[in-house]
């Protein structure tokens, strides 16, 4: 059940990013194109079950480019992070680190 939820949530985030090609048009030439990035993340999720890599790729993309997520989709991304117990090494996040 958890794997299905993680997969569905990641695909929901990816769909919103896919539907914003105008933001992806601003990707620097040295990076993959928007379409290539979307396809690679889709492969991580659907073909390889590499949810951690997909999550990190999505988060990095959202941090670097002005993609917008609707509130329910943003919560789905948060749920994935919580379910997979992802943590950051930022000093401000130590309060949330249960390792």
Buried (B, 14 or more C-beta within 10 A) or exposed (E): EEEEEBBEBBBBBBEBBBEBEEBBEEBEEEEEEBEEBBBBBBEBBBEEEBBEBBBBBBBEBBEEBEBEBEEEBBEBBEEBBEBEEEEEEEEEEEEEEEE
